[in-house]
Amino acid sequence: MNLALFDLDNTLLAGDSDFEWAQFLISKGVVDRELQEAKNIQFYEQYKAGTLDIYEFLAFQLAPLARHPRAELDAWHREYLDRHIRPIMTEPSRALVQKHLAAGDLCAIVTATNCFVTGPIAREFGIPHLIGTIATVDAKNGAFSGKPTGTPSFQGGKITRVEAWLESLGLWWGSFANSYFYSDSHNDLPLMQKVTTPVAVDPDDKLRAHAGEHGWAIISLR
């Protein structure tokens, strides 16, 4: 059995699910366009530079979830999935996922984006496991607190989360004949260096250079 791990934003998706969720909330009048877009630009520049404070980012991105009932958020998400996400789920991405699923590989999305936003997207791809940042939820009513819980699935935190998940299944890295991780970002270098077959997907400049130096595969899913 092989292990196939997929980054989501700008890898399986031809876009960023967090950004698209923010744009959706702007279109609903739920968040202020000027503030949201300014902060998104700031955080994205930090992300590209590898200097993003994930906790500062999550405090900003998770805050809108705490302001609305869960039923309303779930209804919004169905609309968001149809309007913003399905159009950026490319056929090559779907084909790659299906290839791994058909081979019987253990498949998971590993993403820094929170599980509320990404859970339905993982299901749309047919990927059975999701390792994402966890937004704290009230067990009684499903309401979000606006804060993360546990280790965010970002940079080295992706290794921590993947290894905990594998352990919960009674598995470890040595359980697999081959392990893959597909990503577009140099922020994912820690996990890419952990697997036996790292694959750079439409990579940023830093990842493209690193992949070229180390002989990693470079592909496009656009």
N, C-alpha and C positions, 0 to 999 in steps of 0.2 A: 504494500500500500504506500502511496505517495501523499505528501501534504502540499496543498496549494493554498497560499495566502494571497489576498488581493487588497491593495490599497483601493480606496473608492474614488475620492475627489481628484479629478484630472487624470485618473488612471482608467478605471472601468467607466467612469462618467466623463463626457467631454465638457466638463465644467465642474463647479464646486457646489456641493449640496448645501453647505452652510450659507454660502453667499446667496444661493437661489432661495433658501428659506427666508433670509433677510429681505430679499427683493419681494417675495410674496407678501410678507408682513407689511412692507411699505405700501404695496398695492392695496392692502386691506385698510390702510390708515392706522395700523396698530402701533407702528413705530415711526419716529420722525425721520424723513428721508435724509435731510442734511446731516444730522448727527450720525445716523447709521452708516451712510456712505463714507463719511470722513473717517469714522473708526474702522470700517472695513478696509479702507485703503491703508491706514496706519498699521493694522494688524497684518495685512497681506505683505507689506514691505518688510516687516519684522520676520515674518515666516520665510520669505525668500532669502533673507540674510542669515537665517538660522538663529535669530535672537529673540524669537517670540516667547513671552512669558505666558505659558499655557493657562495658568490660573487667572491671570488678568483677562485673558481672552475669554475664558469660560464664564467668568463673572458677568461679562458683557453679553455674551451670546445666549446664556441660559436665563437671563433676567426676564425676557418676555414670556417664557413658559410659566413663570410663577404668577403672572397677572391674569391668567384666564383659566376657566374650568377645563378639566381634562376632556370632557365630551366635546367642547367647542374646539379645542386644539386638534382632537382626532378628526373632526369633520374638516377642519382647515387642511390637515395633512393630506386627506384624500384628494382635495382639489389641487393642492401643491404638487402631489405626485403626478397627476394627470397633466397639469399645465407646464410645470417646470422641469420635471425629472424624466419622464418617458421620452421627451424629445432629445435628451442628451445621453440616452442609453444606446450606444452604437451597436450595430450588427456585429462588427468584429469582437466587441466586448462580450456580447451574448454568446457568440460562437466559442470564444476561448473558455468561458465558464462551462459551457455545455461539454466541451472536450474533456475537461478535468472531471466533471461529474460523471460522464459516461465511462471514464476509465476507472471509476470507483475511488477516486482520490478523496481524502478528507479535506473539505473546502471551507474557508472562512474569509470574511471581510475583516480587515484590521484597519481601523480608521480612528483618527482623533475626533471626528465629528460625533456628537452625542447620539445615543441609541434611539431616542425618540425620533429624531430626523431620519436616521439611517435604517432603522428596523424594517419598515415597509419597503425600502429600496432593496435591501438584501433579499427579502421574500420575492420581490419582483424579478430579481435575477435568478431565483431558485437556489440561492446559496443558503445552506441550513444553519450556519453558525456565524455570529456577529460578535466581534470584539471591538467595542467602541467605548467612548467616554460615557460614564454612567451619571445621569442626572438624578439627584436625590428625589425620591417620591414618598409621599405620605401613603402608608399602606392601607389606610382606611378609605380614602377617597381618590387616590391616584393623582392628587395634585402635586405639582413640582414645587420645590423650595427655591429654585433658581441657583442652586449650588451643586457642584459635582461631588461624587463620593468615590472613594478608592483611588487607585492610580490612573491618571489620565492615559489614554492610549496614544501617546505622542513620543516621538524620538525613542530613547531607550526604554520608556514606559511600555512601548509595544512588545518588547521582549518579555518584560515582567508579566504582562497580561497574557501573552500567548503561552508562556511556560506554565502559568497557573491554570489556564484552560486545558492544556494538554495533560497536566497532572490530574485534573478533575476527571479526565477520561481514562486514567491509568496509562498514559502514554508519555513519551519524551522525544527529544529530537532523534535519538537513535532508533526509534520505532519505525522509521520510514526509510525506504530505499532511496527516495529523493524528496527534497523539500524545495518548493518554489516560493518566491515572493515577488509580486509584480508591483512596481511603484514608479511614480513620476518624479519624486522629490528627494533631494539630498538629505532632508530631514529624516528620511527612512533608512539611511545608511547603516545604523546599528543593526536593524533587523535584516536588511539585505545581506550584511556580512555574516549573519548567523545561519542562513539557509545554504543548502548545497548549490541551488540554482537561482541566483538573483537575476531578475529581468527588468531592465529599465524601459518604461513605457512612455513614449513621448516626453522624454526627460527634460528637466531644467538643465541649465548650462553646467552647473556643478556636478550633477549626477551624470550627465552625458560624458563629461571629461573623466570622471572616476571610472565609469563603466568602460570607456575606451582604453584606459590605462590597464585595467584588470581583465580585459577580454570578456566582459559580460555581454550577454545578448541585449540588443537595443531594438525594440519593435514599436510599431504604431498601431493604435486601436481606433483611429479616426476614420 
